[in-house]
Amino acid sequence: MIVSVRKYRWQCIECKCCSICGTSDNDDQLLFCDDCDRGYHMYCLSPPLASPPEGSWSCRLCIAEFHRRD
């Protein structure tokens, strides 16, 4: 996670915004990646999520970076 976090500007929890649309509106709809801690609105994801996933969640960038199958 440390290497991944160093690749983008860190934000405190009060300042976090969606990595896709860049806003912090509807903060109750923000998901945070368990690998890199970036925030994403559930409705900005493709496909959008109707509800938060149970358990841990990784963004598409981290899935490509850390969870690839060799």
C-alpha positions in Angstrom: 0.0 0.0 0.0 2.8 2.4 0.8 4.2 2.4 -2.7 0.8 2.9 -4.2 -0.1 5.8 -1.9 3.1 7.6 -2.8 1.9 7.7 -6.4 -0.8 10.3 -5.7 -1.5 13.3 -3.5 -2.5 12.2 0.0 -5.7 13.5 1.5 -7.0 13.5 5.1 -10.3 11.7 5.7 -12.2 15.1 5.9 -10.7 16.2 2.6 -11.1 13.0 0.6 -13.0 13.2 -2.6 -13.9 10.9 -5.4 -11.0 10.0 -7.7 -13.3 9.9 -10.7 -15.4 13.1 -10.4 -13.2 15.0 -8.0 -16.0 16.1 -5.6 -16.7 15.2 -2.0 -20.4 15.6 -2.4 -22.5 12.7 -1.1 -19.8 11.5 1.2 -22.1 8.7 2.4 -21.7 7.2 -1.1 -17.9 7.2 -1.0 -16.0 3.9 -0.9 -12.4 3.7 0.0 -10.0 1.2 -1.6 -8.5 -1.1 1.0 -5.2 -1.1 -0.9 -4.6 2.5 -1.8 -7.2 4.4 0.3 -8.5 6.4 -2.7 -12.1 7.4 -2.6 -14.8 6.6 -5.2 -18.5 7.4 -5.3 -20.4 4.1 -5.8 -22.3 5.8 -8.6 -19.1 7.0 -10.4 -17.8 3.4 -10.7 -18.3 1.5 -13.9 -20.5 -0.4 -13.4 -22.0 1.6 -10.6 -22.6 -0.1 -7.3 -26.1 0.1 -5.6 -24.7 -0.7 -2.2 -21.3 -1.0 -0.5 -19.7 -4.4 -0.9 -19.4 -6.6 2.1 -15.8 -7.1 3.3 -12.8 -5.5 1.7 -13.0 -3.7 -1.6 -10.2 -2.8 -4.1 -10.4 -0.2 -6.8 -9.8 -1.1 -10.5 -6.3 0.4 -10.4 -5.2 -1.7 -7.4 -6.8 -4.9 -8.9 -4.7 -4.3 -12.0 -1.6 -3.5 -9.9 -1.7 -5.9 -7.0 -4.3 -8.6 -7.8 -3.3 -9.7 -11.3 -3.2 -13.4 -11.9 0.2 -14.5 -13.4 
